[in-house]
Amino acid sequence: MTDDTASNAIRRFVMQRAQKLLISGSSITQTAELLGFDYPQHFTRVFKKFYGLSPSAYLKQLSK
């Protein structure tokens, strides 16, 4: 229906959830844990690949 793979749809959903958690004040470590990542570093890599910014850079950009 969407011309997207299941894994891409799941990744998009998880990254949107990550955005909401980070914006609501959850730390990077807490966000990674809540979303099922084994290591915060892995979460950071996936987030950066998806959004082009690390979670900390993303939050800094929002606060400007």
C-alpha positions in Angstrom: 0.0 0.0 0.0 2.8 2.5 0.8 5.6 1.2 -1.5 7.7 0.9 1.7 9.2 -2.2 3.3 8.1 -3.4 6.7 11.5 -2.7 8.1 11.5 0.9 6.8 8.0 1.5 8.3 9.1 0.1 11.6 12.3 2.2 11.6 10.3 5.3 10.8 7.9 4.6 13.7 10.7 4.0 16.1 12.5 7.2 15.1 9.3 9.2 15.4 8.9 7.7 18.9 12.5 8.6 19.7 11.9 12.2 18.7 8.9 12.4 21.0 10.7 10.9 24.0 13.7 13.2 23.5 11.5 16.3 23.2 9.6 15.2 26.4 12.9 15.2 28.4 14.0 11.6 28.2 17.7 11.2 28.1 19.5 9.5 25.2 20.2 6.5 27.3 16.6 6.3 28.6 15.3 6.7 25.1 17.5 3.9 23.7 16.5 1.6 26.5 12.8 2.3 26.1 13.0 1.6 22.4 14.8 -1.7 22.9 18.3 -0.8 21.8 21.0 -2.8 23.6 23.4 0.2 23.6 22.9 3.9 23.5 25.7 4.2 20.9 23.7 2.0 18.6 20.6 4.1 19.0 22.7 7.2 18.3 24.1 5.7 15.1 20.6 4.8 13.9 19.1 8.2 14.8 22.0 10.0 13.1 21.6 7.9 9.9 17.8 8.6 9.9 17.8 12.3 10.7 21.3 13.4 9.7 22.0 14.6 13.3 22.9 12.9 16.5 20.2 13.0 19.2 22.2 15.6 21.2 22.7 17.8 18.1 19.0 17.4 17.3 18.0 18.6 20.8 20.5 21.6 20.5 18.9 22.6 17.2 15.4 22.5 18.8 16.5 24.7 21.7 17.7 27.5 19.4 
